[in-house]
Amino acid sequence: MSYSITEPSRAQKWMAGILVVAYAVITLLPLIWIIATGFKSPSDSIAYPPKLFFTPTLEGYVNLFTTRTRQTAEFLAANPPQTWYQEIVAKYGMVIAGPSRFGERFLNSVIIGFGSTFLSVFLGTLAAYAFSRFKVPLKDDLLFFILSTRMMPPIAVAIPIFLMFRQLGLSDTHLGMILLYTAVNLSLAVWLLKGFIDEIPREYEEAALIDGYTRFQAFRKVVLPQAATGIASTAIFCLIFAWNEYAFAVLLTSGNAQTAPPFIPTIIGVGGQDWPAVAAGATLFLLPVMVFTILLRKHLLRGITFGAVRK
Amino acid sequence: MQRTSIERVAAATPAPVARRLTGLSDRVIAWIFVAPTIFLLLAVNIFPLIWTIRLSFTNMRVNRPNEPVEFVGLRNYQRILTDPDIWQTMQATAHFLFWTLALQIVIGFALAWLINRKFRGNDLWTTIIVLPMMLSPAVVGNFWTFLYQPQIGLFNYAVGFLTGADPSSFSMIADVRLAPWAIIIVDTWMWTPFVMLICLAGLRSIPASIYEAAECDRASKWRQFWTITIPMVLPFLMLAVLFRGIENFKMFDLVVQLTGGGPGNTTELTSINLKREAFEKWRTGYSSAYAIILFVTVFGLASIYVKALNKVKSR
């Protein structure tokens, strides 16, 4: 490489590297602590000073997935634990009464997350294509309108949505939450996708049209494959939003369609929150996003700045 | 009139061929493609907004369905704007907004500047720094209450270790003076990476040739920083501030899990206050007016800000 006066010197790079890594380690500490606490016993989790080294146990995970009841010593002696997880709770003089609701809540998050992502990307791609290629009347106003829907505090729209859902029988249903999250995500999806589609040269479609494709065929066979990466990274953003959303979930769902974020903070043990179980739930819930982020960093990081800088 | 080449080709060919060329007319396709999005946004965003406006002039309470709903005019608005408690929450929100933005700009820009030194492995470390903003604020906020526990919490222990203070002598969440900072710290931890990424995009958009020219003119590094780097990154930075500002004005999930607005109402940001009025006290009409006031505030501030931003951009 040729010498460049604007290239930072070796010493500069080292200094910068050390500072950034130091910040990254501090940033990471709370996340490492969540994962570690999930494998601690309740007494280790509240030890002073905080324990960095401990014997890992799956108690937190067992408590996360089960409900337990206290039993007398005679009962426990008469019914010795059969499995490793029964053994863990037997140490505390308890037996497993049944599964907890965590599994259901997690499944709800998956259904609502993927459902709304699919729908917002599907509708968003169509709208973005139209905005990118056709003369839509009042285009700029519509685009601004789409963007401005994001300025509403969720609590502000939650009041009439709560009333509307109650009227339509959508409150606490998967469908209701999917539609709601789709609407919230659509604005971002349209803006991001429009940016991606704008980048695809029009000539490709025009060539296809002259070859006898209809608009639909040209859209499906020429534009969609070209926009695939953009669609995928938009989908990830929508999925992450729906996965993390809390305000609507806590206000509009309770028994049936509640997702994991409102549920995890309510995991209660003896005398307050059962921190290893909360941490176990948080780990299972957050880890997929962390892994996703690291694996797909190129597309994600581009998407964040792209979405922001475009607007 | 502007026409795409396909339209010119279509116009020049006989009608039956033209129809085969374009299938449905573009106009129809455009509407088919845009309509579902517009419909959904109207149904889930605009219709509720109009409904909120209507409710804001009434004394409706959702938990008392049998009570007659009366039109009360502007009384809700008047009560909100003269309520000292609401001004207290506005103040808490302003304090939160100011400090989160200030810290995130400074740290975010510094990090972006360092990462732009292009040391080895910088993209992996960037990703690690970005992790917190990808996570669920409610779940993470809830766990931070554990880190903030006096004595057993990691945060208190770390502060004790660094400053020599007794980790059990202070409680970030229960202390009236510390609670506002407890939420600022977590928000900064979570969202600095966002500002950093946008600054990084700004820094990377500056062509190297400008620095090379400055170098030829013997401009000092310090001068280059202030006359090239800062002005070129400023529009990006302002954009980051806009997004973070809007988001933090709406802030709900993180803070509700961290402090729930307490102790007292020291961290009761407007969204939390609004939730209390709407879904705990069930003052539907009153809270609708409150929601409208908040929306108008955000919208107004954002519009003014965007005007300023465009001025900076066009400079």
Interface residues (C-beta under 8 A of the other chain):
Chain A: S4 I5 T6 P8 Q12 K13 W14 M15 A16 G17 L19 V20 V21 Y23 A24 T27 L28 L29 P30 L31 W33 I34 T37 I46 A47 Y48 P49 P50 L123 G124 L126 A127 Y129 A130 F131 R133 F134 K135 V136 L142 F145 I146 S148 T149 R150 M151 M152 P153 P154 I155 A156 V157 A158 I159 P160 I161 F162 L163 M164 L179 L180 T182 A183 V184 L186 S187 V190 R202 E205 E206 L209 I210 G212 T214 R215 F216 Q217 I240 W243 N244 Y246 A247 V250 L251 A260 P261 P262 I264 P265 Q273 W275 V278 A279 G281 A282 F285 L286 V289 M290 F292 T293 I294 R297 K298 L300 L301 I304 T305 A308 V309 K311
Chain B: T4 S5 I6 V9 R20 L21 T22 G23 L24 D26 R27 I29 A30 W31 I32 F33 V34 P36 T37 I38 L40 L41 A43 V44 N45 I46 F47 P48 L49 W51 T52 L55 V62 L111 L114 I115 R117 K118 F119 R120 G121 N122 D123 L124 W125 T126 T127 I128 I129 V130 L131 P132 M134 L135 S136 P137 A138 V139 V140 N142 F143 W144 F146 L147 Q151 I152 G153 L154 Y157 P167 W189 P193 F194 L197 I198 L200 A201 A208 Y211 E212 E215 F236 L239 A240 F243 I246 F249 K250 F252 D253 Q257 T270 S271 L274 K275 A278 F279 T284 S287 S288 A291 I292 L294 F295 V298 F299 A302
